[in-house]
Amino acid sequence: MSEKSKKNQTIQYYDQNAADFVENTRNVDFHVMQDEFIEGLPAGAKILDLGCGSGRDTKYFLEHGYRVDAIDGSAELCALASEYTGIPVKCQLFQELDASEVYDGIWACSSLLHLSYGELDEVLYRIEKALKPQGILYMSFKYGVFEGERNGRYFLDFTEEKLEQLLKKHTSLQQLRNFLTVRPDREERWLNLFLKKINS
């Protein structure tokens, strides 16, 4: 399957299942991770919610006084998230991110995991460029070594070792910490990662 058809398949899944996805994710209590992220940001910081899904995290950041841009690849999710958050959510692929030192923080919760390894490598360069110096990046992946189609979507799983290999090429992104969490209702393990941009 080509890179383009993998992306289209995943986006098509979210367009077709947007309402169910929102129902299953919007009310998940994620404040511990959200709070750790914003603790590293200046007051009134500019945040990019990269793959905002239901808009849950965008709304949390807005309610805590931050300025937020939100994007998602699914037009249906963008419409639902715009309605929920009260801000326009841009329908855009991660590969189309083209900003230079605009954001104090980039939040990529369970979103970059739909890219292939090569695509993620490219998008990380775009993220590095979009972050201000000392900017914070949060991203999360399902834990493991799997890469491919699962339940109608493309997934890229990560272990700590696989992550180390990826980040060797991205020297301006310094790991602050990585840790595992478990989603109890599904018994899924997730690898969470906080990074800081250490030079411009």
C-alpha positions as CSV (number, residue, x, y, z in Angstrom):
1,M,0.0,0.0,0.0
2,S,1.4,3.4,-0.9
3,E,2.0,6.2,1.6
4,K,-0.8,8.2,0.1
5,S,-3.4,5.3,0.3
6,K,-2.3,4.6,3.9
7,K,-3.0,8.2,4.9
8,N,-6.3,8.2,2.9
9,Q,-7.4,5.0,4.6
10,T,-6.8,6.4,8.1
11,I,-8.4,9.8,7.4
12,Q,-11.4,8.0,5.8
13,Y,-11.7,5.9,9.0
14,Y,-11.9,9.1,11.1
15,D,-14.3,10.8,8.7
16,Q,-16.7,7.8,8.9
17,N,-16.3,7.2,12.6
18,A,-16.0,10.8,13.9
19,A,-19.0,10.8,16.2
20,D,-18.0,7.5,17.8
21,F,-14.4,8.6,18.2
22,V,-15.4,11.8,19.9
23,E,-17.8,10.0,22.2
24,N,-15.0,7.6,23.2
25,T,-12.2,10.2,23.8
26,R,-13.7,13.6,24.7
27,N,-14.4,12.7,28.3
28,V,-11.2,10.8,29.1
29,D,-9.6,12.6,32.0
30,F,-6.1,13.6,30.8
31,H,-5.4,16.5,33.1
32,V,-2.2,15.0,34.6
33,M,-0.5,14.9,31.2
34,Q,-2.0,18.3,30.1
35,D,-0.8,19.9,33.3
36,E,2.7,18.6,33.0
37,F,2.8,20.0,29.5
38,I,1.6,23.5,30.4
39,E,3.9,23.7,33.5
40,G,6.8,24.0,31.1
41,L,5.2,26.9,29.1
42,P,5.2,30.6,29.8
43,A,1.9,32.3,30.7
44,G,-0.3,32.9,27.7
45,A,1.9,30.7,25.5
46,K,1.0,29.8,21.9
47,I,0.2,26.0,21.5
48,L,-0.3,23.9,18.5
49,D,-2.6,20.9,19.0
50,L,-1.3,18.7,16.2
51,G,-4.1,16.2,15.4
52,C,-6.6,17.6,17.8
53,G,-9.3,14.8,17.3
54,S,-12.3,15.6,19.5
55,G,-10.9,18.9,20.6
56,R,-10.6,17.8,24.2
57,D,-7.1,19.0,24.8
58,T,-7.5,22.2,22.8
59,K,-10.5,23.2,25.0
60,Y,-8.5,22.4,28.2
61,F,-5.6,24.7,27.1
62,L,-8.0,27.5,26.0
63,E,-9.7,27.3,29.4
64,H,-6.3,27.7,31.1
65,G,-5.5,30.9,29.2
66,Y,-3.4,29.7,26.4
67,R,-3.6,30.7,22.7
68,V,-4.2,27.6,20.6
69,D,-4.1,26.6,17.0
70,A,-5.6,23.2,16.2
71,I,-5.3,21.1,13.1
72,D,-6.5,17.6,12.1
73,G,-6.5,15.6,8.9
74,S,-10.2,14.6,9.2
75,A,-12.7,17.2,8.0
76,E,-15.4,15.6,10.1
77,L,-13.3,15.8,13.3
78,C,-12.4,19.3,12.5
79,A,-16.0,20.3,12.3
80,L,-16.9,18.6,15.6
81,A,-13.8,20.0,17.3
82,S,-14.5,23.5,16.0
83,E,-18.1,23.3,17.4
84,Y,-16.8,22.0,20.8
85,T,-13.9,24.4,21.3
86,G,-15.3,27.5,19.8
87,I,-12.3,28.1,17.6
88,P,-11.8,27.3,13.9
89,V,-9.9,24.0,13.5
90,K,-7.9,23.8,10.3
91,C,-8.1,20.6,8.2
92,Q,-4.4,19.9,7.4
93,L,-2.0,17.0,7.2
94,F,1.0,17.0,9.5
95,Q,3.2,17.0,6.4
96,E,1.8,20.4,5.5
97,L,2.9,22.1,8.7
98,D,5.0,25.0,7.6
99,A,5.7,27.4,10.5
100,S,8.9,28.9,11.8
101,E,9.4,29.5,15.6
102,V,5.8,30.2,16.2
103,Y,4.9,27.9,19.0
104,D,5.9,27.7,22.7
105,G,4.5,24.2,22.8
106,I,3.3,21.5,20.4
107,W,0.9,18.8,21.7
108,A,0.7,15.6,19.6
109,C,-1.4,13.3,21.7
110,S,-2.0,9.9,20.0
111,S,-1.8,11.5,16.5
112,L,1.7,11.1,15.0
113,L,1.3,7.3,15.5
114,H,-0.7,7.3,12.2
115,L,2.4,8.2,10.2
116,S,4.9,5.8,8.7
117,Y,8.4,5.9,10.2
118,G,9.8,7.9,7.3
119,E,6.9,10.3,7.4
120,L,7.3,10.8,11.1
121,D,11.0,11.6,10.6
122,E,10.1,14.3,8.1
123,V,7.3,15.7,10.3
124,L,9.7,16.0,13.3
125,Y,11.9,18.3,11.3
126,R,8.8,20.4,10.6
127,I,7.9,20.4,14.3
128,E,11.5,21.4,15.3
129,K,11.2,24.4,12.9
130,A,7.8,25.4,14.2
131,L,8.8,25.4,17.8
132,K,10.4,28.4,19.4
133,P,13.8,27.9,21.2
134,Q,13.1,26.2,24.6
135,G,9.7,25.1,23.2
136,I,8.1,21.9,24.5
137,L,6.8,18.9,22.5
138,Y,4.6,16.2,23.8
139,M,3.8,13.1,21.8
140,S,2.5,9.6,22.5
141,F,2.5,6.2,20.8
142,K,1.1,2.8,21.5
143,Y,3.9,0.7,23.0
144,G,5.5,-2.0,20.8
145,V,7.3,-2.6,17.5
146,F,4.3,-3.0,15.2
147,E,3.9,-0.9,12.1
148,G,1.0,-1.4,9.7
149,E,-2.7,-1.5,9.3
150,R,-4.8,-2.3,12.4
151,N,-8.5,-1.9,12.8
152,G,-8.9,0.2,9.7
153,R,-6.1,2.6,10.5
154,Y,-2.3,2.8,10.0
155,F,-0.3,2.6,13.2
156,L,3.3,3.1,14.1
157,D,4.1,1.7,17.6
158,F,7.3,2.7,19.6
159,T,9.5,1.3,22.2
160,E,12.2,3.3,24.0
161,E,14.9,1.8,21.8
162,K,13.1,2.6,18.6
163,L,12.5,6.1,19.8
164,E,16.2,6.6,20.6
165,Q,17.1,5.6,17.0
166,L,14.6,8.1,15.6
167,L,15.8,11.0,17.8
168,K,19.5,10.5,16.9
169,K,18.7,12.5,13.7
170,H,16.9,15.3,15.6
171,T,19.6,16.7,17.8
172,S,17.8,19.9,18.7
173,L,15.0,17.9,20.5
174,Q,16.2,17.0,23.9
175,Q,14.3,14.3,25.9
176,L,13.0,15.6,29.2
177,R,11.5,12.3,30.1
178,N,9.6,9.3,28.6
179,F,7.4,7.0,30.5
180,L,4.7,4.3,30.1
181,T,1.1,4.7,31.0
182,V,-1.8,2.2,30.8
183,R,-5.3,2.9,29.5
184,P,-7.2,0.7,31.9
185,D,-10.4,0.2,30.0
186,R,-8.4,-1.3,27.1
187,E,-5.3,-2.6,29.0
188,E,-3.2,-0.7,26.4
189,R,0.3,0.5,27.1
190,W,1.4,3.9,25.8
191,L,4.8,5.5,25.5
192,N,4.6,9.2,26.4
193,L,7.4,11.6,25.6
194,F,8.2,15.2,26.6
195,L,11.0,17.0,24.7
196,K,12.5,20.5,24.6
197,K,13.9,22.3,21.6
198,I,17.4,23.2,22.9
199,N,18.7,25.5,20.1
200,S,17.2,27.7,17.4
